[in-house]
Amino acid sequence: MHTYFHTTLGFCLWDILALIVLIVLVVVLVAHIIRQRKREKEFEDELEQKQQQAPARTVRQ
């Protein structure tokens, strides 16, 4: 099997493992970016709500 990969495909078993790790890292990175954007959107919405409530509090006082 080792000879087959080396001669036919031009790479070894370590290259396949490195490729698998790279794919996993890319998937994790994409998932992190998606979750981070969702958290930022939620934070901006919450901040907007608090800013809208702030003038109402100052008028009452």
Residue pairs with C-beta under 8 A, 6 or more apart in sequence:
2 12
2 13
5 11
5 12
5 13
5 16
6 12
